[in-house]
Amino acid sequence: MAVGFVLAIIAALCSATAAIVQSIGARRLAATPHVDPRLLLRLVRNGPYVVGLVLDAASSLLTFTALRTLPIFAVQAVGAANLGMVALIAMCVLHVRLSARDWAAIGGVITGLVLLVLSAMATPPERVPTSAGWWLLVAVVVVAVGAYFGSPRMCGPAVPGLLAGLSFGSAALGARLLGRADTVGALVSSPATYAVVLAGLTGVLLYAAALQRGSVTVASASSIVGQTLAPAAAGWLLLGDRVRPGFLPVAILGFALAVSGAVALARHAHPQHPSPGPDDCEGQQRGGDG
């Protein structure tokens, strides 16, 4: 279990560093009316964002490995805690001043993670029918298609941020489903593999769109909620994620502290840039035309 948590923490550190450099790239691009693959093509031609994507890829690989033995609620809470690392990086590198509330949130995140380490039970996921992978893939496709057609009506960062979080959470759920796959053939033949890939790409696009549409605080906080609560519930109900006997209250408290602390630190997710101006639909259209 210790190895799994170490991998999850390193993954969070990679993700935190990625957040710093991705913010530079995302804000250099004008907002687009649709969330579609063309935005990804523009992002990969942007140097800072590419560095962030490489770090995100490393983070995803480490997270995938951790999810083979650790429950989703623990790994996702550690991932959300990367905002605490972002805040510390911002303080050391960018000379951002942290308030007493920020330090309290960081303390809450650290306490929550310690409680999760003490309570989580390291086991592979329970065996589920193959249809579970297909249902997950269908759900990811529905989110992707809905995001494409609904994105012109997403006036602020909250909705695309939440959908990005759900996409990232779906990728984590798919990775947990693949926890028993031990051969390349099993990975290739599983619909969960394709759900992980599509959910990851959709999450990247939606999060970039959320950053372009308004406050990074709202985008980050919405994403944290989406990528922690729903996957944690699914892991508990469907995949047999459990805590040590008698440690359920400890796990609940740890999860709540880690996630609420991360939400409180969301304003540090992209500290280089001030929030954009009014994030109404008209403002987005002007930004996209410019």
DOVO-457322 format. One record per residue: x, y, z of N, C-alpha, C, O in turn; residue in one letter. Coordinates in steps of 0.05 Angstrom, whole numbers, plus 5000, padded with zeros to 4 digits. Example, Ala and Ser with C-alpha at 12.3 -4.5 7.8 and 13.67 -1.06 7.14 Angstrom:
2
526448865156524649105156526449345156528549345169A
525749555142527349795143525850015157526850235161S
This chain:
290
501749765000500050005000501750255000501150454987M
504050245015505750485016506750564989506950794982A
507450364972508450424945506350554929506850744914V
503850464931501650584917501250884924500851044906G
501450944950501151224958503451394949503051624942F
505851284949508151434940507851494910508351724902V
506851304894506451354866504251564862504451734844L
502151554878499951744876500952024883500152224870A
502752054903503752314911505652424889505552664883I
507352254877509052344855507352434832507952624818I
505152284826503352354805502052624810501852794792A
501352684835500252944842502253164839501553384830A
504853104845506953304841507253374811507653604804L
507253164794507353204765505053374756505353564740C
502653314766500253464758500353744767499553924753S
501453794791501654064801503554234784502954464778A
505854114777507754254760506454314732506854524720T
504954114722503654144696501654374697501454524678A
500254404720498354624722499654894719498455084707A
502054924730503455174728504055254699503555474690I
505155064684506055124656503655124637503655264617V
501654954642499354954624497755214625496655294604Q
497755344648496255594650497355804630495855964619S
500055794626501255984608500255934580499556124565I
500355684571499455614544496555654539495755764518G
494755574559491955604555491055894552489255944536A
492256074567491356344566492456494542491656724537R
494256374527495256504503493456464479493756584458R
491456284482489656214460486956344464486056354487L
485856444443483156554444481156334450481456104441A
478956404464476856214470475556124444475156274426A
474755864444473455754420470555694428469955614450T
468655724409465855674415465255384420463455324436P
466755204407466254914410468654784423470954864419H
468054584440470154414451470454174433468953984433V
472554184416472953974396475953924392477554074402D
476653714377479553644374481253864362483653864366P
480054054348481654274337483054434359485254544355R
481654454382482954594404485454444414487454574421L
485254184414487554024422489954064403492254084411L
489354084377491454134357492754404362495254434359L
491254604370492354864377494054854402496154984404R
493154694421494654674446497354534443499254614455L
497454324426499954174423501954324407504354244406V
501154544394503154714381504154934399505655114391R
503154934424503955134444505955014463505354824478N
508455114463510654994478510054944507510354714516G
509255144523508755094551506554884556506854724574P
504554884539502354694544503354414538502454224550Y
505154384518506154114512507754004535507553764542V
509354174548510854084572508853994593509253784606V
506654144597504654064616503353804609502853634626G
502853754583501653504574503553264580502653054587L
506153304576508053094581507953024611507952794619V
507953224628507753184657505053054664504952874682L
502953134651500353004656500352714648499152544661D
501752644626501952374617503452204638502651974644A
505652314649507052174670505352134694505351924707A
503852344701501952334724499852114719499251964738S
498852104695496751894689497851614691496551434702S
500351574682501551304683501951224713501450994720L
502951414729503351354757500651304771500451124788L
498651464764496051424776494851164769493651024785T
495151084743494150824734495350604750494050414758F
498050614755499350414770498350404799497950184810T
497950634811496950644838494150534841493550404861A
492550574820489750484821489550184818487350074823L
491650044811491549754810491249634838490449404841R
492049784858491949674886490449844905489349744925T
490250104900488950284919486150354910485650374886L
484350404929481650484922481550764909483350924913P
479550804892479351054877479151294896480451504890I
477651274918477251504935479951604946480351854949F
481851424952484351504962486151634941487251854945A
486251514917487951614896486951884886488552064881V
484351904883483252164873483552384893483952614885Q
483352324918483752524939486652624939487152864942A
488552434935491352514933491752694908493152894909V
490452614886490652774861489553054865490753254856G
487253074879486153344884487953514902488053754900A
489553374919491353524937493653654922495253794934A
493953594896496153724881495954034882497954174878N
493554134887493254424889494754534913495654764913L
495054374934496654454957499554484948501054664957G
500454294931503154314920503554554902505554684902M
501454614886501554844869501855104886503455274879V
500355114908500555354925503355384936504455604938A
504655164944507355174955509355244933511255404938L
508955134909510755204887510455504880512455644876I
507955604880507455884875508856064896509856274889A
508755974921510056134942513156134938514356344942M
514255904932517255894930518356014904520356154904C
516955964882517956044856516956314847518456474837V
514356354851513056604841512756814863511657024858L
513556744888513456934910510557014916510057254923H
508756824913505956884920505656854951506556664962V
504357054963504057044992501656874999499456904988R
501956695018499856525027498656635053500056715071L
495956645054494556745077494356535098494956295093S
493356615121492856415143490856205134491055975141A
488856295118486856105107488255905089487555665089R
490155995073491555805055493055595071493055365065D
494555695092496055505108494255305122494855075125W
491855405131489955225144488955015124488654775131A
488455095099487654915078489754705072489154465069A
492254795071494554605066494754405089495154175085I
494454505114494454325137492154125135492553895142G
489754215126487554035123488053825103487353585107G
489253895080489953705059491953495070491553255066V
493953585084495953395094494753205115495252965114I
493153325133491853155153489952955139489952715147T
488453045119486652865105488152635092487252405092G
490452695079491952485066493052285086493152045081L
493952375109494952195130492752005139493151765142V
490352115143488051955151487351755130486551525136L
487551825104486951635083488951415082488251185077L
491551485086493651275086493051075109493450835105V
492151175132491650995154489150825150488950605161L
487250925134484650785132484350615107482850415108S
485650685086485150545060486150255061488250195074A
484750085048485449805046486449745018484949794998M
488849645015490149604989489249334978490149124988A
487549324958486549084946486049134916485449364909T
486348934899485448974871482449004870481048914889P
481349114849478449144847477048884845478248684835P
474548874853472948634850472448584820472448774804E
472048334813471448264785468648364779466748314794R
468448494757465748594748465248494720467148424706V
462748484711462148394684463448574663463948814668P
464148454640465248614618463448844610464449054600T
460948814614459049024606459549284622458749494612S
460849264645461449504660463249694645462849934645A
465249574631466949734614465449864591466050094584G
463649714579462049834557460250054567460050264554W
459050024590457350234601459050484607458150714603W
461450444617463150674622463950814596463851064595L
464550664575465150784549462850934538463251154527L
460450834541458050974532457751234547457051444535V
458151224573457851464589459851684581459251914579A
462351594575464451784567463751904540464052144536V
462751744521461951844495459652044498459652254484V
457751994515455452174519456552444530455652654520V
458352434549459552684559461052844537460753084535V
462552694521464152824500462352954479462753184471A
460252804470458452914450456853144462456453354449V
455953114487454453324499456053574503455053804500G
458653544509460453774512460853914486460954164485A
461053764464461453894438459154064430459454294422Y
456753944432454354094423453454294444452154494436F
454054254469453154434489455054654497454354844510G
457554634487459654824495459055114487459755294502S
457655174464457155454459455255584479455255824482P
453855424494452055534515453255534542452055634562R
455755444545457155444571458455714574460655764564M
457055894588457956174590460256214609461756414606C
460556044629462656084649464355834652463955644637G
466155834672467955604675466755374691467955154691P
464555414705463655204724462754944710463654734718A
461154964689460154724676462354574661462654334666V
463954704644466154554632468154454652469354234648P
468554594674470354494695469254244708470754054713G
466654244714465454014726465453774707466153554715L
464853824681464953604662467853504658468253264653L
469753684659472553594658473153414681474453204677A
472353494705472753324728471453054726472652844733G
468953044716467652794711469152624691469252374694L
470252744670471752604650474252484663474852244659S
475752644678478152544691477452324711478852124714F
475152354725474252154743473551894729474051674739G
472351924705471651684690474151534681474251294680S
476251694674478751564667479951414690480951194687A
479751524714480751384738479051134743480150924750A
476451154739474750924743475450704723475450464729L
475950784698476850584678479450454685479850214681G
481350614695483950504704483550304726484950104727A
481750364744481150174766479849924755480449704765R
478149944735476949714723479049534710478849284709L
481249654701483349514688485449404707487549294700L
484849434733486749354754487449054753489648984762G
485748884742486348604740487448524713488248294709R
487648704694488748644668491748614670493148804678A
492848384663495648334666497148274640499448194640D
495748304618496948254592496148484573494148614576T
497848514552497248724532494648654518493048834512V
494148394512491748314499489248384515487248474504G
489448354542487148414559486548714558484248804559A
488748884557488349174556487049254530485249414529L
488049144508487149224481484249144477482649284464V
483448914488480748804483478648924503476248884499S
479549064523477649174543476549444534478049624527S
473949474535472749744528473549954548473450194542P
474349874572475150074592477750214583478050454590A
479450084568481850214558481150454540482350664543T
479250414522478450624504476850844519476951074512Y
475450764540474150964557476151144571475751384573A
478351024580480551174593481751384574482051614581V
482251294549483551474530481651694522482451934523V
479151634516477251834507476652024530476352264526L
476351914555475752084578478052274583477552514590A
480452184581482752354585482952584566483352814573G
482552524540482552734519480252934523480653174521L
477952824530475653004534476153184558475453424558T
477253064579477853224603479853454597479453674607G
481953394581483953594574482553824559483054064565V
480953764540479553964524477654134541477654374539L
476153994557474154144574475554314594474554534600L
477754224606479054384626480354634613480354854624Y
481554594589482654824575480455024568480855264571A
478054924560475855104554474855244580474255484578A
474855104602474055234627476055464635475155674644A
478655414630480555624636480155874619480656094627L
479255824594478856044576476356204582476056434573Q
474456084596471856204600471556364626469456484630R
473556364643473156514667475056444690477256354685G
474156474714475756454738477056174740475655974738S
479656174745481055914749480155794775480255544778V
479355954794478455844820475955674816475755454826T
474055784801471555634795472155384779471155174784V
473855414758474455194741475754964757475054734754A
477755034773479154834789477354704810477354454813S
475854864824474154754845472054574833471454354844A
470854654811468854484798470054224788468854004791S
472454234778473853994768474453804791474153564789S
475253914814475853744837473353594846473553354852I
471153734848468653604856467953384837467153164846V
468153434811467453234791469152984792468252764788G
471753024796473652804794474052644820475452444820Q
472752734842473052594867470552464877470552224883T
468352614877465852504890464652274874464152064885L
464152324848462752114832464451864830463451644834A
467051874823468651634822468951484848468851244849P
469151634870469351514897466751354902466951124912A
464451464896461951314900461751074882460950854892A
462651094857462550874839464450644848463750414847A
466850724857468750524867467650374891468050134894G
466350524909465250404933462950214926462849994938W
461250294908458850144903459349914883458049704885L
461149944864461449754842464049594843464049354835L
466149704853468749574851469849464877472049364878L
468249484898469149364923471249524938472649414955G
471549784932473449944947472549954976470250024983D
474349894994473649885022475950005040478150055030R
475250055065477150145084477649925105476249725105V
479649975121480249775142477849765161476449955166R
477349525172475149495191475349695214477349725227P
473149845219472950035240474150315233474050495249G
475150345208476450595200474650765181475650955170F
472150685178470450845159470151135167470451305150L
469651205193469551485200472151635194472151865186P
474451495198477051615193477351675163478351885155V
476551485147476751515118474951745108475751915091A
472451765119470651975111471752245118471752435102I
472852275143474052525152476452595135476852825127L
478152395129480552455113479852545085481052735074G
477852415073476952485046475852765046476452925028F
474152825066472953095067475053315071474953525059A
477053265089479153465094480853505069481453735062L
481553285055483353315032481853465009483053644997A
479353395004477953514982477153804988477553974971V
476153855012475354125019477854315020477654545012S
480054205030482554365029483454425001484354654995G
483154234983483954274955482154484942483054654927A
479554474948477654674937478454944947478355144932V
479154964973479855224984482455334971482855584970A
484155164961486655244949486455274918488355334905L
484055244908483655244879484555504866485355504842A
484555724880485355974868488355984862489256164847R
489855794872492755784867493355604843495655564836H
491255494830491755294809493355414786494955274774A
492855664780494255794757494956084766493656274757H
496856114783497256374796498556594778498556824786P
499556514754500856724739498956924727499657154721Q
496456844723494557004707492257094724491156934739H
491557344722489057434735486757314721486857244697P
484557304735482057204722481357384699481657634701S
480257274677479457444655477157614662475957604684P
476357784644474157964648471557814650471557574655G
469357944645466757824647466657574630467457574607P
465557354642465557094628462757034617461756814619D
461457234605458957194593459357084564461557094554D
457156994552457356874526458257074505459757014487C
457357324508458057524488461057584489462357614469E
462057584514464957634518466557414505468657464494G
465557164508467056934496467056964466469156914453Q
464857034454464757064425466757274415468057234394Q
466957494430468857704422471657594424473457654407R
472157434447474857324450475457124428477757124418G
473456964419473956764398474456894372475756784354G
473257134368473557264341476157414339477057474317D
477357474363479757644363482257504354484357624352G
